[in-house]
Amino acid sequence: MLQDIRANAQGTVAKVIIGLIVISFSIFGIESLLFSGGSNGVAEVNGEEISPFALQQELSVQQRQLLSILGEDADPALLDQALLSQQALETLIQREIIKQAAGDMGLNTSDQALADIIGSMQQFQIDGQFSPDMFQSALASAGFTQALFRERLSEDIEIGQLRAGLAGSDFATDAELELASAIATEGRDVRYITLPLIDFIASVEVSDADIQAFYEDNAERFQSEESLVLEYLELTLDRYRKDIDESRVREEFELVRDEFELATEARVSHILVEGDDDERAERIAAAQAALSGGMSFADAAAEFSDDIGSSQYEGDLGYTAGDTFPEPMEEAIATLAVGEQSGPIETEAGTHLILVTDRRDGSSVSFEEVAAELEDRIANRDASADLLSDVERLRDIAFNAADLRDPAEALELTVETSEAITRNQREGLFSRPALIQAAFSEDVLEAGHNSEVVELSPEQFVLLRVAERRPPAQMPLAEVSAQIEAQLRESRAKDAAAAQALELLAALEEGGSVEDAANAAGFQWQVELGAQRDSRTLPGVVRERVFAMAAPGEGSAQREIVSEDPDATYLVELARVSAGNPADLPLEELRGLRQRIAGETGGTLQQQYESSLRERAEVVVY
């Protein structure tokens, strides 16, 4: 497709179209094409705007969640922004609707509660203790400021309060609990005969003629997948790695020596007081007086500090090497001994009282200790630069190339040929979803063009084209005969087991017992008296069927053949059903059952409530 555009870009039609675009720009201005009037948001919910930033952030969150679940080989189609944007927007709309409902109910979260929750979150802790550095780093990597994170967390808590309140507002009545516990404690007397499939498979005969006939009658089931043989060029980082002169390694060492030297660091705690000048002065004086009176710095931080991230953790801010905090704080820290407290220090954040709680000396390393690491770093950096340069050259050359020969010659590469691959390829280089998507794209498969250069990782790039397209075809009988034989044997063995089960059922209907019928036919039989719904001694398919059968009448039995198990067929006899007694249920299980009933109905109530909110909401999507 790109080659077609490039080839036709000089045509008369293209020039006319470009001319019209230029005229429209001159008359109306480019803004008329790029922007429309009205709201800058992507949607409104009851007049509250959802911003493009919020949508992009939610989209990013959903993409990261998919990647964490599916791994680096995730199908790119699943991460496509166009596909995820609608889902992300719907998530934001529903969230805004519920947030507004929570606000209408007066639900809120105190600063103290936020501080406690943030401090207890494991992702912000080191060795079980809250780390301000970890907190800042985690927020930065996720694209959050502290204010935005606290706002989002507060919303989550308030929405959670509403949902928990709805889910917890329902309860199980005594009648519901009595019925559920009666069902849970119901007992059923069961006898069943097991007819293992393996006992019948050995006696089944499958001839070549049977295989041939099945193959011909089910030809559509033995079609191979469409497959492609690909030509490709592969660029990897290793191709560009070269030996590095020691002189360059030594130069690198001098440039980055500081990276390997640990600077002297001080661990700091602080009390931060915010507000206007008079308020700060008064509260700082109160804090100093408390400290002078013997209050510990940790207790003073909890009582006086406005920094919710550190106040509950003795005011601890972690370590600094002199470049972490504002300059006035760093200057004061440098002059303080361990255990020494500063006077009031003014920064843009407010007024601080600082305590140095620890100081650890730095260390250095020799050239020999880090030479190998530095050499590898330089080699990778050089190779990466050369690789990316060639990737850009390859993109330019391949854009107009009729095949891969010219790109290969220009970059001194060898055109490789793949084995035939399918859309469901599971092995080899072309099992990667990005390459499968490229190979079977319309531009490559139908138009016969080169693919785009596909980045599999920062160290591996692939350019491909279709060398041969193999349509679906009838698979040779020899290739599928073993599969057909196994399938016929299993099917006929199942039929034989079902026929045998019918004979046994007939014997029981005539008045025989399960024991006599099983022994006469040479099969095992089992009995389970008072079996309950959670019984693990019954085969799963038998238990499921037994508790779906109607209770037998007095002096009679219900009998059925169960064939859902792939390894056996069962003849089941339900002899008696004993009504459950709620009193037989242990108190702990009874409580759990009550909670489960309430939880299920509460969950349904929550869903219905949120659906009704959505129906009444005024939602505008731009």
Secondary structure by P-SEA (a helix, b strand, c coil): caaaaaaacccaaaaaaaaaaaaaaaaccccccccccccccccccccccccaaaaaaaaaaaaaaaaaaacccccccccccccaaaaaaaaaaaaaaaaaaaaaacccccaaaaaaaaaacccccccccccaaaaaaaaaaacccaaaaaaaaaaaaaaaaaaaaaaacccccaaaaaaaaaaaabbbbbbbbbbccccccccccccaaaaaaaaaacccccccccccccccccccccccbbbbbaaaaaaaaaaccccccccccccbbbbbbbccaaaaaaaaaaaaaaaaacccaaaaaaccccccccccccccccccccccccaaaaaaaaacccccccccccccccbbbbbbcbbbbbbcccccccaaaaaaaaaaaaaaaaaaaaaaaaaaaacccccaaaaaaaacccccccccccccccccccccaaaaaaaacccccccccccccccccccbbbbbbbccccccccccccccaaaaaaaaaaaaaaaaaaaaaaaaaaaaaacccaaaaaaaabbbbbbbcccccccccccaaaaaaaaacccccccbbbbbbbcccccccccccccbbbbbbcccccaaaaaaaaaaaaaaaaaaaaaaaaaaaaaacccccc
